[in-house]
Amino acid sequence: MGCDSGSTITTGEPVSFNRDIVPIFAQNCNFPGCHNSTDKQAGIDLTSWEALMLNGSDFGAEVIPFNARWSHMVQHINRRDTNISPFLDPLMPQALMPYSQGMPLPTDQLLKIVDWINQGAKNDNGNVAFSNIRNKAFITNQASDLIAVVNLDNNRLVRLINAGGRDNSTQPLDAPHVITVDEQGRYFYVSLIAEGYIEKFDAVTYEKVGRMFAGLSPAHIVLSADGTKGWYSNFDATQTEKKIRQFDTQSMTITQEIEEFRMKAPHGMRITHDGSLLLMATEVSEFLYLINTADNQILDVYPVDPIVPPNGNGTNQFIPYQVSITPDDKYAFISCLKSNDVRVFDIVNRSFVASIPVGLKPLALEITPDGRYCYVPNQSSNSVTVIDISTRSVFKTIVNVGAQPHKIDFTADGHYAYVTCESTNGSFVHHPVNSGTTPGTTAVIDVWGGHIKVRDIEMASFPAGICITPGLGN
């Protein structure tokens, strides 16, 4: 299957770009004043496959190979059926006589374009655009059961991979939540927090290569440095499963369970860079657990605040969500979404040493590769707080990052931060849909250039988890 692993099955005959698609563009789209090589309205040139597929538009990719539904081109030209795609304004084409007069494309022409995209949007030599990219980010689109692939060389969305095992036409969403790439950049793992499975994908071909039942609400996933084993948390709101689990990544089987009566709603986890400790936060009982990765024994349990009761009942005043660890393994930063702060834990001396106020409802924070800053996405403030780690104080607040920032990851050199934005309420997309499912965005922040947002990347609904390859494994 290779790169076709995320494809939508088509029933039409094989479509040729030059034979079948070029005449449609020539009749409706690429004449003077519109989408030709000279005028390029919205940056779109429809005179050649290379211009369309490799350059896209001013707003990003126009065509997503193997996925017509989420391709902007189809959303603009479709006024026939929301089962084909959501509708985007403005309606295209907007031509005058003797062309289409701005009327919807004939159904046969629309379906021909849809078939061409779902077959991979190939050129006449059978090539699929961006099939061999190395610098990429994988992003879960939780409300679409898709995994977005972004080419970091040009910040273009280049694939949408199907995730989950249920038929969403008759069953609920599977909800891909967290995504983790191994340090080798060979495989990535996705937690399906609604379906209760973890899936393994080839990070090069995008083929699904493994899948296992993981229990109630599998949430965060971390991996060992060699990629042979992983741990995941069961974020179980019913508190039936007060545990985290270790699994074998080769056989995709659970090998050990770690449980304790106060381990209520575990979510955020992180392994120290030396691989010796697993730190895990529980949202309901409001503890930080320290676990020995060699034998999975719980070394100690620390309340995130002195008022947290020792019986595990919690206070509902802090709700620790995610953990990030400084490169020297000396400190852990824990976001607390209810108290709107970040707690700093001294790993060496085993104590909480600071509380740093941030925005409203901080979620999946991350520390820059050089250890200088901690980036905190504030879901209810649409902002990112930048903490100076050396002074443990707020260095900057980046406002208007996107609608409901969720998680952050950095390029390997630390130059750019990528922030997923759920976009369930409000939107930063350039052409919001007027029917169907709302798209989401991932914001790009230039860290070296002054912590400034430089771009929005549109994708499918509810971007949540993100991991840049090759990953850090956790």
C-alpha beads as a LAMMPS data file, in Angstrom:
LAMMPS data file: protein, C-alpha beads

474 atoms
473 bonds

1 atom types
1 bond types

-500.0 500.0 xlo xhi
-500.0 500.0 ylo yhi
-500.0 500.0 zlo zhi

Masses

1 110.0

Atoms # bond

1 1 1 0.000 0.000 0.000
2 1 1 2.856 2.392 0.798
3 1 1 1.827 6.015 0.462
4 1 1 -1.680 4.929 -0.542
5 1 1 -2.344 3.766 3.014
6 1 1 -4.418 6.835 3.761
7 1 1 -6.258 6.883 0.463
8 1 1 -9.955 7.122 -0.189
9 1 1 -11.159 4.257 -2.355
10 1 1 -12.444 5.426 -5.720
11 1 1 -14.661 3.638 -8.179
12 1 1 -13.902 5.728 -11.256
13 1 1 -11.581 4.850 -14.115
14 1 1 -7.895 5.852 -13.803
15 1 1 -7.610 9.589 -14.378
16 1 1 -4.854 11.233 -16.414
17 1 1 -3.835 14.757 -15.433
18 1 1 -3.079 15.979 -18.957
19 1 1 -5.898 14.144 -20.674
20 1 1 -8.689 14.635 -18.125
21 1 1 -7.854 17.454 -15.716
22 1 1 -5.987 20.024 -17.832
23 1 1 -8.984 20.596 -20.167
24 1 1 -11.241 21.310 -17.168
25 1 1 -8.783 23.875 -15.826
26 1 1 -8.333 25.427 -19.277
27 1 1 -12.072 25.851 -19.756
28 1 1 -12.850 27.216 -16.301
29 1 1 -9.820 28.346 -14.325
30 1 1 -6.508 29.352 -15.901
31 1 1 -7.413 32.055 -18.409
32 1 1 -6.166 35.695 -17.998
33 1 1 -6.965 37.288 -14.663
34 1 1 -7.345 34.031 -12.787
35 1 1 -5.164 31.009 -12.032
36 1 1 -2.532 31.097 -14.770
37 1 1 1.241 31.401 -14.651
38 1 1 1.083 35.207 -14.990
39 1 1 -1.803 36.297 -12.769
40 1 1 -1.812 33.514 -10.138
41 1 1 -4.816 34.692 -8.142
42 1 1 -4.293 33.647 -4.486
43 1 1 -0.936 32.298 -5.645
44 1 1 -2.585 29.451 -7.594
45 1 1 -1.246 28.450 -11.019
46 1 1 -3.284 25.730 -12.724
47 1 1 -1.326 25.569 -15.966
48 1 1 0.812 22.584 -14.940
49 1 1 0.936 19.724 -12.452
50 1 1 4.184 21.066 -10.962
51 1 1 2.768 24.541 -10.412
52 1 1 -0.342 23.208 -8.703
53 1 1 1.090 20.396 -6.620
54 1 1 4.517 21.744 -5.670
55 1 1 3.651 25.408 -5.149
56 1 1 0.072 25.287 -3.857
57 1 1 -1.403 28.687 -2.992
58 1 1 -0.721 31.670 -0.756
59 1 1 -2.624 29.832 1.978
60 1 1 -1.008 26.399 1.654
61 1 1 -1.730 23.210 -0.227
62 1 1 -4.690 23.241 -2.616
63 1 1 -4.664 19.495 -3.194
64 1 1 -4.005 16.728 -0.650
65 1 1 -3.071 13.527 -2.524
66 1 1 -5.474 10.658 -1.809
67 1 1 -7.932 12.924 0.032
68 1 1 -10.314 15.028 -2.055
69 1 1 -12.602 15.706 0.898
70 1 1 -10.050 17.887 2.694
71 1 1 -8.475 19.423 -0.431
72 1 1 -9.223 23.149 -0.631
73 1 1 -9.706 22.933 -4.379
74 1 1 -12.610 20.516 -4.010
75 1 1 -14.139 22.466 -1.123
76 1 1 -14.249 25.567 -3.349
77 1 1 -15.619 23.898 -6.487
78 1 1 -18.075 21.551 -4.756
79 1 1 -21.665 22.713 -4.369
80 1 1 -23.194 19.325 -5.106
81 1 1 -22.869 17.170 -2.011
82 1 1 -21.344 17.626 1.474
83 1 1 -20.539 13.904 1.408
84 1 1 -17.902 14.817 -1.183
85 1 1 -16.471 17.659 0.928
86 1 1 -17.486 20.626 3.068
87 1 1 -18.251 23.802 1.105
88 1 1 -15.825 26.741 1.131
89 1 1 -16.519 30.295 0.017
90 1 1 -15.956 31.809 -2.471
91 1 1 -17.488 29.426 -4.958
92 1 1 -15.166 28.557 -7.817
93 1 1 -14.959 29.003 -10.731
94 1 1 -15.904 32.677 -10.925
95 1 1 -15.484 32.937 -14.683
96 1 1 -17.428 35.138 -17.119
97 1 1 -18.656 34.358 -20.616
98 1 1 -17.929 32.284 -22.570
99 1 1 -16.859 30.126 -19.647
100 1 1 -18.954 28.890 -16.693
101 1 1 -20.303 32.282 -15.546
102 1 1 -19.483 31.413 -11.972
103 1 1 -21.876 28.475 -11.918
104 1 1 -20.888 25.186 -10.242
105 1 1 -18.867 22.798 -12.352
106 1 1 -20.848 20.088 -14.114
107 1 1 -21.072 17.016 -11.909
108 1 1 -18.976 14.886 -14.248
109 1 1 -16.119 17.421 -14.169
110 1 1 -16.290 17.759 -10.377
111 1 1 -16.189 13.975 -9.919
112 1 1 -13.318 13.670 -12.380
113 1 1 -11.235 16.035 -10.237
114 1 1 -12.319 14.183 -7.086
115 1 1 -11.280 10.842 -8.593
116 1 1 -7.939 12.245 -9.719
117 1 1 -7.157 13.491 -6.198
118 1 1 -8.351 10.315 -4.485
119 1 1 -6.125 8.304 -6.827
120 1 1 -3.136 10.306 -5.549
121 1 1 -3.270 13.471 -7.694
122 1 1 -0.496 11.935 -9.786
123 1 1 1.203 13.369 -12.820
124 1 1 1.170 11.403 -16.056
125 1 1 4.321 9.550 -14.989
126 1 1 2.523 8.210 -11.920
127 1 1 4.397 10.413 -9.435
128 1 1 2.765 11.577 -6.201
129 1 1 3.874 14.965 -4.889
130 1 1 6.087 15.026 -1.782
131 1 1 6.427 11.257 -1.506
132 1 1 9.971 11.302 -0.118
133 1 1 10.096 14.217 2.297
134 1 1 12.353 13.840 5.335
135 1 1 11.547 16.925 7.424
136 1 1 7.963 16.508 8.528
137 1 1 5.507 16.790 11.367
138 1 1 2.742 14.319 12.169
139 1 1 -0.386 15.882 13.679
140 1 1 -3.503 14.110 14.925
141 1 1 -6.778 15.593 13.658
142 1 1 -8.881 14.277 16.494
143 1 1 -12.362 15.152 15.191
144 1 1 -11.682 13.741 11.715
145 1 1 -9.899 10.439 12.535
146 1 1 -6.987 11.610 10.400
147 1 1 -3.265 12.200 10.839
148 1 1 -1.907 15.228 9.016
149 1 1 1.581 15.151 7.493
150 1 1 3.218 18.565 7.101
151 1 1 6.296 19.139 4.963
152 1 1 8.501 21.329 7.165
153 1 1 10.573 22.514 4.195
154 1 1 7.635 24.603 2.954
155 1 1 4.992 24.224 5.704
156 1 1 2.571 22.527 3.326
157 1 1 0.021 19.901 4.331
158 1 1 0.913 16.967 2.069
159 1 1 -1.059 13.965 3.377
160 1 1 -3.988 13.004 5.577
161 1 1 -3.720 9.426 6.839
162 1 1 -6.722 7.450 8.080
163 1 1 -6.550 6.387 11.736
164 1 1 -8.805 4.130 13.787
165 1 1 -10.640 0.901 13.163
166 1 1 -14.327 1.818 13.160
167 1 1 -16.627 2.828 10.327
168 1 1 -17.472 6.409 11.256
169 1 1 -20.527 6.445 9.028
170 1 1 -22.222 4.146 11.543
171 1 1 -20.010 4.392 14.655
172 1 1 -18.487 7.216 16.724
173 1 1 -15.125 8.801 16.005
174 1 1 -12.044 6.902 17.190
175 1 1 -10.331 10.213 18.121
176 1 1 -6.558 10.040 17.487
177 1 1 -5.219 12.019 20.435
178 1 1 -1.444 11.821 21.011
179 1 1 1.200 10.912 18.449
180 1 1 4.794 9.887 19.197
181 1 1 7.628 9.222 16.725
182 1 1 10.557 7.036 17.752
183 1 1 14.068 8.500 17.906
184 1 1 14.998 6.599 14.753
185 1 1 12.238 8.318 12.781
186 1 1 11.051 4.904 11.603
187 1 1 7.649 4.464 13.254
188 1 1 5.007 6.569 14.923
189 1 1 2.359 5.541 17.433
190 1 1 -1.107 7.041 17.871
191 1 1 -3.478 6.751 20.829
192 1 1 -7.146 6.458 19.866
193 1 1 -8.588 7.852 23.048
194 1 1 -12.230 7.115 22.153
195 1 1 -11.820 3.708 20.476
196 1 1 -9.388 2.375 23.094
197 1 1 -6.582 1.281 20.741
198 1 1 -3.000 2.229 19.938
199 1 1 -1.888 2.066 16.313
200 1 1 1.602 1.843 14.816
201 1 1 2.484 3.399 11.451
202 1 1 5.510 3.379 9.184
203 1 1 6.790 6.968 9.304
204 1 1 8.139 6.734 5.738
205 1 1 5.365 4.968 3.812
206 1 1 2.494 5.911 6.175
207 1 1 1.280 2.323 6.156
208 1 1 -0.470 1.069 9.282
209 1 1 1.705 -1.805 10.512
210 1 1 0.324 -2.627 13.962
211 1 1 -2.632 -2.177 16.256
212 1 1 -3.495 -3.287 19.785
213 1 1 -6.342 -2.925 22.254
214 1 1 -5.136 -0.569 24.980
215 1 1 -8.009 -0.323 27.464
216 1 1 -10.074 2.679 28.428
217 1 1 -9.014 6.052 27.000
218 1 1 -5.335 5.542 26.082
219 1 1 -3.819 9.025 26.154
220 1 1 -0.108 9.869 26.231
221 1 1 2.589 7.587 24.770
222 1 1 6.334 7.625 25.496
223 1 1 9.033 5.382 24.036
224 1 1 12.424 4.079 25.100
225 1 1 15.459 5.501 23.289
226 1 1 15.913 2.347 21.209
227 1 1 12.224 2.281 20.315
228 1 1 11.667 -1.293 21.493
229 1 1 9.221 -0.515 24.296
230 1 1 6.677 2.099 25.164
231 1 1 4.453 3.243 28.006
232 1 1 1.002 4.775 27.803
233 1 1 -1.459 6.281 30.261
234 1 1 -5.100 5.279 30.564
235 1 1 -6.893 8.563 31.064
236 1 1 -10.018 6.914 32.412
237 1 1 -12.574 9.442 33.651
238 1 1 -14.590 6.636 35.268
239 1 1 -11.514 5.766 37.384
240 1 1 -11.978 2.075 36.621
241 1 1 -8.394 1.720 35.384
242 1 1 -5.995 3.403 37.782
243 1 1 -2.891 2.400 35.824
244 1 1 -0.405 2.970 33.085
245 1 1 0.916 0.183 30.881
246 1 1 4.157 -0.847 29.207
247 1 1 4.004 -2.441 25.746
248 1 1 6.331 -4.166 23.294
249 1 1 6.511 -2.091 20.113
250 1 1 7.486 -5.050 17.919
251 1 1 4.655 -7.392 18.857
252 1 1 2.266 -4.581 19.891
253 1 1 1.349 -6.386 23.099
254 1 1 1.069 -5.184 26.690
255 1 1 3.952 -6.491 28.806
256 1 1 3.335 -4.931 32.227
257 1 1 0.831 -2.850 34.160
258 1 1 1.762 -0.200 36.725
259 1 1 -1.049 0.637 39.122
260 1 1 -1.661 2.300 42.453
261 1 1 -4.900 3.189 44.237
262 1 1 -4.271 6.956 43.899
263 1 1 -3.416 6.807 40.193
264 1 1 -6.622 8.495 39.084
265 1 1 -6.878 9.784 35.482
266 1 1 -3.188 9.607 34.488
267 1 1 -2.444 11.623 31.359
268 1 1 0.856 13.464 30.849
269 1 1 4.097 11.448 30.911
270 1 1 7.740 12.014 30.074
271 1 1 10.940 9.970 30.338
272 1 1 14.136 11.645 31.494
273 1 1 16.749 12.048 28.770
274 1 1 19.004 9.467 30.437
275 1 1 16.118 6.997 30.240
276 1 1 16.093 6.126 33.945
277 1 1 12.862 7.753 35.171
278 1 1 9.295 8.011 33.981
279 1 1 7.425 11.051 35.331
280 1 1 3.630 10.940 35.146
281 1 1 0.902 13.334 36.294
282 1 1 -2.620 12.347 37.369
283 1 1 -5.391 14.841 36.689
284 1 1 -7.932 13.714 39.299
285 1 1 -5.702 12.831 42.253
286 1 1 -3.251 15.658 41.339
287 1 1 -0.004 13.775 41.934
288 1 1 3.325 13.491 40.175
289 1 1 4.589 9.902 40.024
290 1 1 8.264 8.954 39.691
291 1 1 8.732 5.482 38.220
292 1 1 11.912 3.463 37.666
293 1 1 11.909 2.490 33.968
294 1 1 14.200 -0.515 34.596
295 1 1 11.608 -2.431 36.636
296 1 1 8.508 -0.172 36.486
297 1 1 8.483 0.254 40.262
298 1 1 6.924 3.408 41.684
299 1 1 9.690 5.245 43.531
300 1 1 7.566 7.980 45.058
301 1 1 4.426 10.061 44.673
302 1 1 4.330 13.840 45.153
303 1 1 1.241 16.100 45.439
304 1 1 1.438 19.094 43.096
305 1 1 0.433 21.343 46.002
306 1 1 0.491 20.994 49.819
307 1 1 -3.315 21.132 50.016
308 1 1 -3.760 18.020 47.827
309 1 1 -5.054 15.242 50.125
310 1 1 -2.892 12.109 50.471
311 1 1 -5.827 9.724 49.867
312 1 1 -5.919 10.448 46.120
313 1 1 -9.245 12.259 46.032
314 1 1 -7.703 15.472 44.729
315 1 1 -9.041 18.998 45.033
316 1 1 -10.081 19.827 41.445
317 1 1 -8.123 23.052 41.912
318 1 1 -4.953 22.171 39.953
319 1 1 -5.455 19.284 37.451
320 1 1 -1.877 18.641 36.251
321 1 1 -2.036 17.897 32.530
322 1 1 1.380 17.473 30.921
323 1 1 5.053 17.084 31.866
324 1 1 8.202 18.340 30.148
325 1 1 11.776 17.826 31.349
326 1 1 14.809 20.077 30.931
327 1 1 17.645 18.637 28.776
328 1 1 19.888 18.229 31.845
329 1 1 17.194 16.144 33.622
330 1 1 17.234 18.471 36.618
331 1 1 13.738 19.924 36.448
332 1 1 10.272 18.968 35.265
333 1 1 7.696 21.565 34.249
334 1 1 4.063 20.512 34.783
335 1 1 1.087 22.446 33.373
336 1 1 -1.922 22.704 35.700
337 1 1 -4.981 23.516 33.647
338 1 1 -7.284 24.471 36.516
339 1 1 -4.901 26.679 38.528
340 1 1 -3.578 28.286 35.315
341 1 1 0.059 27.860 36.218
342 1 1 3.132 25.729 35.603
343 1 1 4.627 23.887 38.572
344 1 1 8.392 23.272 38.603
345 1 1 9.630 20.042 40.164
346 1 1 13.279 19.559 41.214
347 1 1 14.020 16.004 40.027
348 1 1 17.348 15.796 41.864
349 1 1 16.074 16.976 45.259
350 1 1 12.565 15.587 44.761
351 1 1 10.467 18.642 45.593
352 1 1 8.292 21.293 43.966
353 1 1 10.213 24.568 43.913
354 1 1 8.159 27.095 41.907
355 1 1 4.753 28.019 40.516
356 1 1 4.627 30.237 37.408
357 1 1 1.288 31.876 36.417
358 1 1 0.469 31.540 32.723
359 1 1 -2.701 31.868 30.606
360 1 1 -6.056 30.158 30.990
361 1 1 -6.146 26.363 30.833
362 1 1 -2.515 25.547 29.949
363 1 1 -2.194 22.204 28.178
364 1 1 0.693 20.283 26.552
365 1 1 3.759 22.401 27.224
366 1 1 7.216 21.751 25.740
367 1 1 10.810 22.854 26.405
368 1 1 13.043 24.127 23.596
369 1 1 15.884 21.785 22.566
370 1 1 18.483 24.165 24.028
371 1 1 16.675 24.266 27.379
372 1 1 16.267 28.062 27.398
373 1 1 12.487 28.338 27.191
374 1 1 9.336 26.464 28.077
375 1 1 6.450 27.056 25.658
376 1 1 2.989 26.733 27.216
377 1 1 -0.167 26.636 25.046
378 1 1 -3.082 28.328 26.839
379 1 1 -6.226 26.742 25.431
380 1 1 -8.699 29.276 26.806
381 1 1 -6.547 32.344 26.116
382 1 1 -5.608 31.559 22.474
383 1 1 -2.032 32.312 23.474
384 1 1 1.348 30.755 24.193
385 1 1 3.324 31.708 27.293
386 1 1 7.102 31.668 26.901
387 1 1 8.837 30.929 30.207
388 1 1 12.508 31.761 30.728
389 1 1 13.761 28.614 32.411
390 1 1 16.809 30.250 33.993
391 1 1 14.713 32.838 35.869
392 1 1 11.492 30.785 36.099
393 1 1 9.497 33.794 34.941
394 1 1 7.343 34.725 31.976
395 1 1 9.532 36.069 29.182
396 1 1 6.764 36.745 26.665
397 1 1 3.140 35.982 25.900
398 1 1 2.406 35.315 22.232
399 1 1 -1.201 36.387 21.666
400 1 1 -3.641 35.353 18.930
401 1 1 -1.771 32.148 18.191
402 1 1 -4.918 30.303 17.132
403 1 1 -8.203 28.989 18.426
404 1 1 -7.639 26.746 21.457
405 1 1 -3.868 25.994 21.354
406 1 1 -3.294 22.420 22.488
407 1 1 0.225 21.018 22.011
408 1 1 3.686 22.150 20.929
409 1 1 6.747 20.615 19.311
410 1 1 9.984 22.112 18.009
411 1 1 12.167 21.515 15.000
412 1 1 15.383 19.708 15.928
413 1 1 17.436 22.914 15.802
414 1 1 14.856 24.791 17.878
415 1 1 14.300 27.457 15.209
416 1 1 10.549 26.939 14.911
417 1 1 7.735 25.897 17.209
418 1 1 4.580 24.252 15.868
419 1 1 1.415 24.757 17.909
420 1 1 -1.710 22.696 17.254
421 1 1 -4.947 24.673 17.598
422 1 1 -8.158 22.740 18.136
423 1 1 -10.331 25.406 16.447
424 1 1 -13.570 23.932 17.785
425 1 1 -14.850 27.411 18.724
426 1 1 -13.802 30.309 16.551
427 1 1 -11.396 29.902 13.684
428 1 1 -8.215 31.336 12.222
429 1 1 -8.642 29.702 8.812
430 1 1 -8.653 31.998 5.801
431 1 1 -11.924 30.677 4.353
432 1 1 -14.064 29.031 7.053
433 1 1 -16.431 26.389 5.765
434 1 1 -20.138 27.146 5.715
435 1 1 -21.151 23.496 5.919
436 1 1 -19.622 20.268 7.128
437 1 1 -16.833 19.955 9.665
438 1 1 -14.734 22.932 10.736
439 1 1 -11.060 22.748 9.754
440 1 1 -8.305 23.374 12.285
441 1 1 -4.924 25.052 12.144
442 1 1 -1.391 24.563 13.353
443 1 1 0.536 27.766 13.999
444 1 1 4.221 28.206 13.161
445 1 1 6.250 30.384 15.545
446 1 1 9.730 31.696 14.749
447 1 1 11.581 31.171 18.044
448 1 1 14.866 32.685 16.884
449 1 1 13.127 35.641 15.240
450 1 1 11.599 36.948 18.456
451 1 1 8.940 34.328 19.291
452 1 1 6.591 35.570 16.549
453 1 1 3.866 33.644 14.722
454 1 1 4.681 33.525 11.022
455 1 1 2.121 31.157 9.506
456 1 1 -1.044 29.131 9.947
457 1 1 -1.265 25.674 8.380
458 1 1 -4.830 24.556 7.713
459 1 1 -5.766 20.890 8.067
460 1 1 -8.673 18.686 9.126
461 1 1 -10.701 19.060 12.321
462 1 1 -9.274 19.457 15.836
463 1 1 -5.476 19.298 15.566
464 1 1 -4.341 17.911 18.928
465 1 1 -1.165 15.825 19.175
466 1 1 2.002 16.667 17.250
467 1 1 5.425 15.101 16.862
468 1 1 8.208 16.213 14.536
469 1 1 10.332 13.459 13.004
470 1 1 12.743 12.114 13.909
471 1 1 11.086 12.325 17.290
472 1 1 12.455 12.280 20.810
473 1 1 10.325 9.234 21.583
474 1 1 8.344 11.008 24.275

Bonds

1 1 1 2
2 1 2 3
3 1 3 4
4 1 4 5
5 1 5 6
6 1 6 7
7 1 7 8
8 1 8 9
9 1 9 10
10 1 10 11
11 1 11 12
12 1 12 13
13 1 13 14
14 1 14 15
15 1 15 16
16 1 16 17
17 1 17 18
18 1 18 19
19 1 19 20
20 1 20 21
21 1 21 22
22 1 22 23
23 1 23 24
24 1 24 25
25 1 25 26
26 1 26 27
27 1 27 28
28 1 28 29
29 1 29 30
30 1 30 31
31 1 31 32
32 1 32 33
33 1 33 34
34 1 34 35
35 1 35 36
36 1 36 37
37 1 37 38
38 1 38 39
39 1 39 40
40 1 40 41
41 1 41 42
42 1 42 43
43 1 43 44
44 1 44 45
45 1 45 46
46 1 46 47
47 1 47 48
48 1 48 49
49 1 49 50
50 1 50 51
51 1 51 52
52 1 52 53
53 1 53 54
54 1 54 55
55 1 55 56
56 1 56 57
57 1 57 58
58 1 58 59
59 1 59 60
60 1 60 61
61 1 61 62
62 1 62 63
63 1 63 64
64 1 64 65
65 1 65 66
66 1 66 67
67 1 67 68
68 1 68 69
69 1 69 70
70 1 70 71
71 1 71 72
72 1 72 73
73 1 73 74
74 1 74 75
75 1 75 76
76 1 76 77
77 1 77 78
78 1 78 79
79 1 79 80
80 1 80 81
81 1 81 82
82 1 82 83
83 1 83 84
84 1 84 85
85 1 85 86
86 1 86 87
87 1 87 88
88 1 88 89
89 1 89 90
90 1 90 91
91 1 91 92
92 1 92 93
93 1 93 94
94 1 94 95
95 1 95 96
96 1 96 97
97 1 97 98
98 1 98 99
99 1 99 100
100 1 100 101
101 1 101 102
102 1 102 103
103 1 103 104
104 1 104 105
105 1 105 106
106 1 106 107
107 1 107 108
108 1 108 109
109 1 109 110
110 1 110 111
111 1 111 112
112 1 112 113
113 1 113 114
114 1 114 115
115 1 115 116
116 1 116 117
117 1 117 118
118 1 118 119
119 1 119 120
120 1 120 121
121 1 121 122
122 1 122 123
123 1 123 124
124 1 124 125
125 1 125 126
126 1 126 127
127 1 127 128
128 1 128 129
129 1 129 130
130 1 130 131
131 1 131 132
132 1 132 133
133 1 133 134
134 1 134 135
135 1 135 136
136 1 136 137
137 1 137 138
138 1 138 139
139 1 139 140
140 1 140 141
141 1 141 142
142 1 142 143
143 1 143 144
144 1 144 145
145 1 145 146
146 1 146 147
147 1 147 148
148 1 148 149
149 1 149 150
150 1 150 151
151 1 151 152
152 1 152 153
153 1 153 154
154 1 154 155
155 1 155 156
156 1 156 157
157 1 157 158
158 1 158 159
159 1 159 160
160 1 160 161
161 1 161 162
162 1 162 163
163 1 163 164
164 1 164 165
165 1 165 166
166 1 166 167
167 1 167 168
168 1 168 169
169 1 169 170
170 1 170 171
171 1 171 172
172 1 172 173
173 1 173 174
174 1 174 175
175 1 175 176
176 1 176 177
177 1 177 178
178 1 178 179
179 1 179 180
180 1 180 181
181 1 181 182
182 1 182 183
183 1 183 184
184 1 184 185
185 1 185 186
186 1 186 187
187 1 187 188
188 1 188 189
189 1 189 190
190 1 190 191
191 1 191 192
192 1 192 193
193 1 193 194
194 1 194 195
195 1 195 196
196 1 196 197
197 1 197 198
198 1 198 199
199 1 199 200
200 1 200 201
201 1 201 202
202 1 202 203
203 1 203 204
204 1 204 205
205 1 205 206
206 1 206 207
207 1 207 208
208 1 208 209
209 1 209 210
210 1 210 211
211 1 211 212
212 1 212 213
213 1 213 214
214 1 214 215
215 1 215 216
216 1 216 217
217 1 217 218
218 1 218 219
219 1 219 220
220 1 220 221
221 1 221 222
222 1 222 223
223 1 223 224
224 1 224 225
225 1 225 226
226 1 226 227
227 1 227 228
228 1 228 229
229 1 229 230
230 1 230 231
231 1 231 232
232 1 232 233
233 1 233 234
234 1 234 235
235 1 235 236
236 1 236 237
237 1 237 238
238 1 238 239
239 1 239 240
240 1 240 241
241 1 241 242
242 1 242 243
243 1 243 244
244 1 244 245
245 1 245 246
246 1 246 247
247 1 247 248
248 1 248 249
249 1 249 250
250 1 250 251
251 1 251 252
252 1 252 253
253 1 253 254
254 1 254 255
255 1 255 256
256 1 256 257
257 1 257 258
258 1 258 259
259 1 259 260
260 1 260 261
261 1 261 262
262 1 262 263
263 1 263 264
264 1 264 265
265 1 265 266
266 1 266 267
267 1 267 268
268 1 268 269
269 1 269 270
270 1 270 271
271 1 271 272
272 1 272 273
273 1 273 274
274 1 274 275
275 1 275 276
276 1 276 277
277 1 277 278
278 1 278 279
279 1 279 280
280 1 280 281
281 1 281 282
282 1 282 283
283 1 283 284
284 1 284 285
285 1 285 286
286 1 286 287
287 1 287 288
288 1 288 289
289 1 289 290
290 1 290 291
291 1 291 292
292 1 292 293
293 1 293 294
294 1 294 295
295 1 295 296
296 1 296 297
297 1 297 298
298 1 298 299
299 1 299 300
300 1 300 301
301 1 301 302
302 1 302 303
303 1 303 304
304 1 304 305
305 1 305 306
306 1 306 307
307 1 307 308
308 1 308 309
309 1 309 310
310 1 310 311
311 1 311 312
312 1 312 313
313 1 313 314
314 1 314 315
315 1 315 316
316 1 316 317
317 1 317 318
318 1 318 319
319 1 319 320
320 1 320 321
321 1 321 322
322 1 322 323
323 1 323 324
324 1 324 325
325 1 325 326
326 1 326 327
327 1 327 328
328 1 328 329
329 1 329 330
330 1 330 331
331 1 331 332
332 1 332 333
333 1 333 334
334 1 334 335
335 1 335 336
336 1 336 337
337 1 337 338
338 1 338 339
339 1 339 340
340 1 340 341
341 1 341 342
342 1 342 343
343 1 343 344
344 1 344 345
345 1 345 346
346 1 346 347
347 1 347 348
348 1 348 349
349 1 349 350
350 1 350 351
351 1 351 352
352 1 352 353
353 1 353 354
354 1 354 355
355 1 355 356
356 1 356 357
357 1 357 358
358 1 358 359
359 1 359 360
360 1 360 361
361 1 361 362
362 1 362 363
363 1 363 364
364 1 364 365
365 1 365 366
366 1 366 367
367 1 367 368
368 1 368 369
369 1 369 370
370 1 370 371
371 1 371 372
372 1 372 373
373 1 373 374
374 1 374 375
375 1 375 376
376 1 376 377
377 1 377 378
378 1 378 379
379 1 379 380
380 1 380 381
381 1 381 382
382 1 382 383
383 1 383 384
384 1 384 385
385 1 385 386
386 1 386 387
387 1 387 388
388 1 388 389
389 1 389 390
390 1 390 391
391 1 391 392
392 1 392 393
393 1 393 394
394 1 394 395
395 1 395 396
396 1 396 397
397 1 397 398
398 1 398 399
399 1 399 400
400 1 400 401
401 1 401 402
402 1 402 403
403 1 403 404
404 1 404 405
405 1 405 406
406 1 406 407
407 1 407 408
408 1 408 409
409 1 409 410
410 1 410 411
411 1 411 412
412 1 412 413
413 1 413 414
414 1 414 415
415 1 415 416
416 1 416 417
417 1 417 418
418 1 418 419
419 1 419 420
420 1 420 421
421 1 421 422
422 1 422 423
423 1 423 424
424 1 424 425
425 1 425 426
426 1 426 427
427 1 427 428
428 1 428 429
429 1 429 430
430 1 430 431
431 1 431 432
432 1 432 433
433 1 433 434
434 1 434 435
435 1 435 436
436 1 436 437
437 1 437 438
438 1 438 439
439 1 439 440
440 1 440 441
441 1 441 442
442 1 442 443
443 1 443 444
444 1 444 445
445 1 445 446
446 1 446 447
447 1 447 448
448 1 448 449
449 1 449 450
450 1 450 451
451 1 451 452
452 1 452 453
453 1 453 454
454 1 454 455
455 1 455 456
456 1 456 457
457 1 457 458
458 1 458 459
459 1 459 460
460 1 460 461
461 1 461 462
462 1 462 463
463 1 463 464
464 1 464 465
465 1 465 466
466 1 466 467
467 1 467 468
468 1 468 469
469 1 469 470
470 1 470 471
471 1 471 472
472 1 472 473
473 1 473 474
